[in-house]
């Protein structure tokens, strides 16, 4: 049987996962009576809730006697490590571009990676059914991007398919009226234009894992393409490790893919994508070979993390109220288990403390890990995200982001001012009747805490997309820190409407009456730039002239509810986010009010000197 290995790549929300859905349906992989959810490849609960792909996943379909292995990749910049690795597993890519938004930062990133791996591209202009679609201009943008990225001349003549994945229609004609149900034209295009892999079954085995899975029973499972040769379940094979040492192991189980299922197989051949278990600590980029015929493939480059946070055991007075998994050993075990399947993540324990430095590709990357742990009944605390500096040729450098902002025209001035305050460097600006597009290069730390303010000034209509650009010398000025102070509780107890009502003119509150509060917990944002210790548990004194239910007549403003990402963006260096299965609380690192004031006075004195 012929084989094609292809990856679906695109910017976030341009329709990759929906397109894979329709390819599965058009190939009749599912039974006619089988009930299938939308975006079936987004199997993780968080992926379905947020409408994003977090992990690259592979599926396989059979169409016209050809097996097509399809890899669905994440579009968000924070998960770009997944995209980099799968380029080694495929011979071509389907580049999906939104017919209105056109080429975006992540479109540039994923296409650049495809060209570096010398992969054949097919372009799908998706969402052509939108009234605002502008396919002709978008094709010009794609062509400019190809030229910009220095592609070969023959690659400029790329095949194009026009589709509406959500409606399950496509056509080879730009006219929307020619759209017909089914993705057969695109499937035919994949068979015609994507080259078949080399399939030398008689040569010595070479298999390189590019993705990892993990189970408690067998440890890591390596997923990769068989470059050449044959592998069988039960074989004893050699693994050339990343340090060039060689370790032999027995292939316990071998899996192939069909539709959504990972199926156990006896044998895998050159050109196909398989999953191998048997070596519990196998890593991405290692090479599996026949014993005595060891020949390593080129190692897979994995980009370094750019953002890190400190994770620690929960030290608040409410520790253990919600979560079952609160000890250092349980948290450490969970963090290192995550490293087993996510090679973009790095974890190291701080000597002599119940704290770990966790490094990833961005705020969202680490935020997803935090949310997953929270749902698994873990309880812990985390610090503000901070960028990872790097010394290059004796100069301290920091990561910069390539950033594209789309905003309503009336908000453009405010956005430009905000980006200027965060040391953004404007590259270009263009506008239509209603929208302005501004392209910036900005320090990564300038984007920490930016999203909430950005959404406020654009009234929710702004769109910001960014991807890692390069390292540049550090700008010594503080960038992106919150300029306002916070309201910090000076007592423990239950918050009351009486005390909250009396404090409303001091700032905006994060809590409602009747919530459990502890000393050092952040209960609101102050109007001024200094922190303010407040008493939110104080009750009104009862006298013979006031009834006991008088308190209930106080009318309060609705508290500001912060999401996990908003909390991570909000805190400063001397603050933490307490994470439990039921609550997300903001707190000061030093809870005791007197001790904290002494520490703050000392820090201010040092700063003045």
N, C-alpha and C positions, 0 to 999 in steps of 0.2 A: 504493500500500500504506500502511495506517495505521502509525504509529510510536508507541512508548512508550519514554521514557528514564527508567530507574529505578536508584537506588543501593541496595545492600544495606549497611546500617549496623548496628553493634552494639558491645558491649564485647568485649574479647579473649576468645576461646575460647567464645563463645556459639553458634557454628556457622554463621557467614556463608558461608565457603568451601565447606563441605559442602553447604549449601543450594543454592548456585549450581551445584554438581556435579549435583544432582538435577533442577534446573530444565533444565539442558542435556539430561539424559537424557529427561525427560518430554516435551520438545519434539521428540524424535527428531532432534536435531541430528547425532548420531553414527550411523554405519552400525551395523546389528545385529551385524555380526561385528568391529567395531572394538574393539581392546583399549585401555581407558582406565584410567589410574591413579586412585586415590582423591585427593580434593583437587586436582583437575587444574589449577585456577587458580593454585595455589602452584607456579609453574614454577621458581623460583629454588631452588638446592640448600639454602641456609640456611633458606628458608621451610619446605621439606619436613622438614629435620632438627629444627627447633625447633617446628614445628606452629603457626607464626604467619604472618600475611600482612604483608609489609613494604611492598610497592608496590601502589597502586591499579591495578587492571587492568580492561579492558573486554572484553566479549564480546557477541555478538548472537545471538538465536534467532528463528526464525519460528514463530508459533503462531496458528492460526486466521486466516491471511492478515494477521497483524499482526507487524511487526518489533519485537522488544523488545530495546533496547540495555540491557545490565545491567552496572553497575560494581561490582566487588567491592572493598571498602575495608579498610584495616588497622583492627584494633581496639585496638592498643596505643597508649598516649598519645604515645609518642615519634614516631609516624608520623602524628600527627593533621593535619599540614600537607597530607598527601595527601587527607584527608577534606574539609578546608575548600575545596580547589580544585574538587573534582568537583561540589560543590553547584551550580555554575554550568552544569553540563552536563546536569542532569536536571530532571524536572518532579515527581518524587515519590520517596519513600524507602520501603523495606521495613525496618522496625525489628525486629531479631531479639533476643528476650529469653529467657534461660535460665529454664525453668520451675521451677528450684530456687533459683538465685542471685538472680533478680529484677533490678531496676535497679541498675547499678553506676556508678562515676565516669565511665567512658567512654560509657555509655549516655546519661548526662546531657549530656556534651559534644557527641556527634554529633547528638542530638535538638535541642539548642539551635541548632546550626549549620543544621539543616534548617528550623527555624522562622524563623530570621533570613532564610533564602532563600525563605520562603513556599512551602514544598514540602508536598505532600499525603502524610501518612503512612499506611502499612498496618502493623499490628503482627502479628508472628509469634511465638507462644509456642512455643519450640522445646524439644526433649528432654522431651516430655510422657510418654514411655515410662518415664522414671526412676521407681523406687519412691518416691524422695524428692520427686517433682514436687509443686508446690503452685500450680497455674495460677490459681485464684481469687484468692489473695492477691497473686500477681504482677500480675494485671490491675489490682488496686487500687493497687499500687505504681506501675504505668505511668500510671494515671489521675492519681495524686497528682503524678507528675513532670510530666505535661502541664500541670496547673494551676499547679504551681510555676514552670514556665518561661513562664507567661503566654500560653498559646496562645489562639486565638480560640474562642468558645463552640461553633461548629459543628465544630471540630476534635476536641472531646471525644467526639464520636460516631464514633470511628475503627473501621474494619473490622478484625476479628481472625480469624486463621487459627491452628489448633493443629497442630503438626507434630513429627515425629521425623525430622529430616533424615538421620541416619545410617541409618535403616531405610527411607528413601524413602517415608514415609507422611504424609498430612495429612488434615485434616477441618475443617469449619466449626463442629463441635460440640465442646464442652469434654470430653465423655465419651471417654476413651481407646479404648473398644471400637468407636467409630465410625471410627477411623483406617483409611484405605484406601490401597493402593499408588499411587504417582504423585503429582505436584505440580500436577495439572490445576486443582484448586480455587483454589490460590494464583495460577496463571497467569491464570485467569478473573477473579480479583479485581483483578489488576494492570491488565488491559484495561478492567475496569469502572470502577475508582476513580481510577487515575492519569490525569490529563488528557493529551490529545495535545498535542504541541508546536505552536506557531504555525508554519505552513508557507507563508509568503508567498514563493513562488519568483520572482516577477516584481520584487520590490523589490531595491534595491542590496545587494550582498553585505556581510554582517557575520559573521565567524568569529573566535572568541576561544579560543586554546589554553589549556587548563586543566591538561594533563599534558604531559610531555616524554618523548621517547625519544631515543636518541643512537646513531649509528653512525659509524665512522671514515670511511665513504665519502661521506656527505652531511651530516654534522654533526647538528645537532638536528632532530628531527621533532616538530612541534606537533600535539597531539591535542586536539580540541575539538568543540563542537556548532556547526553552521551556524545562526546566529540567524535569518538571512533571506537570500534570494537563492540563487544557484547558483554553484558553483565547478567549473572544468574543468581537467584535466591539460593543461599547456602554456600556460595563461593567464598573462598578465603582470598582477600585482596589486600593491596597495600595502599596506604594513604600518605602522600607526601605533605607533611605539615607546613605551616607558614614559616617555621624556622628551618625548613629543609630536612628535618629528621623524618624517618619513615616508621610508620606503625602499621602492623598487620591486624586485620579484623575479619570476622565472618559476617557476611551480609545476612542479617536475621530476617529482614522482610524487604521486599521490593514492591513499589507501588507505581501504577500508571494512573492516568486521569481520563475520565469520560464524563462529559457534562459537569455536574456539580460533585460527582463522586470521586473519591480516591480509591481505586480498586487494586487489590493485591494481584500481582502478576509473577510468573515464574522467571521471565527473561525480558531484558530490555536491549534494544539495538541502537546502533549509531544513528543520530539525528533526532531521536525521541527524547522527551522530557520525563524523567522518573524521580521518585523519592526513595532514598536509601536509609535504612536504619541498621544499627549494629555498632557504630562508634559514637558513644555517648557525648563526646566533646568535639565532634567534627565542626569545622569552621568554614565560613564563606571564603572561597578562593583557594582552598586546598585541592589536590588532585588525587582521584582514586584511580589506581592502575592495577594491572596484573602483577602478581608476585614475580620478582626477578626482571620485570620489564618497566621499571619506574622511569617515567619521563614527565616532568612537571609542565603544566600549562602556565601561561603568564598570569601572575597574581591579579586579583580584582582590586582596583583602587577604591577605597571607601573614604569619602570626605570626612574630615574631622568635625567633631561637634563645635558649635559656635556659642552656645548658651549653657550656663550651669546654675544649679540651685543646691541649697543645703537641705537635705531631708533629715529629720531627727525624731526621736521618740517624743510623744506628747508630754509636756511638762506643766500643762495648765492644771488648776485645781479640779477641773471636771474630767480629768483623764480616766478612761475606763468606763464612763457612763454609757456610751453608745457602742463602741467597737469591742470586738472580741479579741482581735489580734493587735496587741499594743506593745509587746516587748521588743527589745532591740533585735533579738535572734529571729523573731518572726518577720520583722520588717526587712532585715538584711537578707534573709532567705528569699523573700519575694522580689527584692530588687535584683539580686543576682540571677533569679529565675528569668526575669525579664531580659537580662543581658544575653541569656542563652538563645533567644530567638530574635532579638533586635540588635544587630551589630552596630547600628548608628549610636547606640546608647553606651555610656561609660559610667561605671560606679566605683568609687573608692571610699573606704572608711577613714574618718578623721581619727588619728591616733589618740587613744585614751578617752574617746568620747562616744556617746551613743548618737553619732551623726555621720552622714554620708554625703559626699559631693557627687551629685548626679548630673551628668553632662549630656546634652542632646542637640538636635538640629534647630530648635526654636521653642518659643513659649508653648505653642500648640502641641508639639511633640511631648514635652514634659507634662503639660496639662492633661493630655489623654491618659498618661501613665497614672497621674494622681487620681483622676476620676475612676479609672478601672480599679485601683487599690481601694478607694473609698467604697465602691460597690461590693467589694469582696470582704467588707467588715474590718478593714484596717483603720487604725487611728494613729495619726502622726502630725508633725508640723513641718512647714516648709518656709524657706526664706524668699526674698525677692529674687527674680531671675537676674542674672548678670552675664554680660558677654565675656567670652574667653579671649584674653589678650595673647599675643604671640610675638616673640622676639625674632625679627628678621634682619640679618646683617647688623646686629647690635642695636637696632632701633625697635622700641616697643610699638607694636601695631595692633589695630583693632579691626574687626570685620565691618565691611560696608555692604549695604543692600542697594540693589537696583529696584526702584520703587515707581510704580505707575498708579496715579490717582485720577479717578473720574469723579467729578463733583458738579452739582448744579452751578451755573454761572454766578448766582448771587452769593454762593459760599466760597468762591475761588479766592477772594482776598483774604479771608480768615484762615483758609488752609495754607496759603503762601506764608502768612505771618507765623503760623504754628510751626511749619517746616523750617522756616528761617531760625526760629528760637531753638530748634533742635539740631541746628547746624546742617540742614539739608542743602545740597548743591543742585540748583535747578539746571536741567539739561535742555528740555524743550517744553513748550506750552502751545496747545492748539485748542480751538473751540468751535462748537457748532452753535445753532440758535439757542440751545438750552443747556448744553454740557460743556465742561472744560476738562481737557486731559493734560495733566502735568507730569513730567517724568523727572525724577530726582535720583541722586546718589546720596545716601544718608547713613551715618553711623548706626549700626544695629542697635546700640543702646538708646538711640534717639527714638526707636520705634517701640521700646518697652513702655507701656503705659499710654501709648498714643491713641490706640483704637477707640477708647471710650470718649476722649475729648473730640476726636475726629467725627464720630457719629453724632455727637451733640451739636457741633457747629454746622454739620451738613444736614441736620434734622433727620438722620437715618438714611438719606438718599446717596451718600457718598460711597464709593467702592475703592478700596486700597488693596493692591497686590504687590508683593515684593519677593525677590529671591536673592540669595547670596551673590555678591559680585566679586569682591577681593579684599585683601588686607591693606590698610593704609596707616601711616603714622598716627599715633593717638593724639586727639585734641584734648588738652588737659582740662578744659572747662567741663563742669558737671552738665550732663545732658540728660533730659528726660525725667529727672526726679520731681516728685510732687512738691509744689510750692506752698500748699496750705498745710496747716496743722490739723490735729485730730482731737476729738473729745474722748478722753480716757476715763474709764470708771475708777473711782477711788474707794469703792466699797463692794462687798459681795452681797447678793440677795436677789430679789425679784424686782424687775423694773416696774415703776408705777407711772400712771398717766399724769399724776400731779407733778412729779419731778421732770418728766420728759417735756410737759407743757411749759414749764418754767425755763427750759434750756433751748427751746426751739429757735429763739432769736440769736443764739450763739453759733448755730450751724445747722447742717442737715443731719438727721438721725438715721442710723442703720437698724434700729431696734423698735419693737412695739411694746406696749405695756404687757406685763406678765411673763417676760422672758427671764431665764436664769442668767445672771451677770456675775462676773468675778472681777476682783481688783486687777487693773492692768489691761482689761479688755477694751478694745476700741469700739465705741458705741456710736460714733458719728464723725463727720468731717467739719472742722472748725471754719469760721468765716475769716479768721486771721491766719498769719503764717506761723503762729506758735501753738504748741500743744496745750490743751486745757484739761486739768483734772476735774471731773464733775461727779456729782452724786445722783445717780439715776434710780436708786432704790429707796430714796427718802419718801415716806408717806405723809399725808397731811395730818396734822395733829387734830384729834377729835375734841370738840368742846360741846358744852350744852346748847350752843347756838347754831351748830352745824349738824346736819344729819349724816349718818355713816355712809350713805350712798351718794353724797354730793360729788364725789370724785368722778363718778361715771358720766357726769354732764360735760366734762372737759372734751373739747373737739380738737383732735390732733391732726397734723399733716401726716400723709401716708409715708411710712419709712422707705428709704432707698434700699432696695434689695439688690445685692451685688452677686453676680455669677462667680464661679470659680476663677475664670479668666480675668474678670474685672477686679477680683480681690488680689490676684497676683500682680496685676498692673498697678493697683492702688498703693500697695505698701512701699515704705522706704526701708533703708538699710537696717534701722533699729527696730523693725517690726516683723511679725511672722503671721502666717495663715495657719490656723488650727483646723485640721481636716478630720472629720469623723463621719460615720455612715449617715448620720441624720443632720449634722450641722457643719457649716463653714463659718468660723469666727475669725475676726481680726484681733490681734493682740500685740502688746509691746514685748520685746525680748525680756526686759526687766519689768516684772509685774508690780513690785512694791513701789508705791508712789514716792516715798521719801528717798529711797535708794536711786530711783530713776531720775529724780530732780537733781540729786547730787552728781550723778553721772553726766547729765545734760549740761550742768553748769561747768563741770570739768572740761567737757569736749568744746564748749563755746570759748572757754579761756584759752585752750590750746590753739584753737582756730584763730583767735584774735592775736595771739603771740606769733 
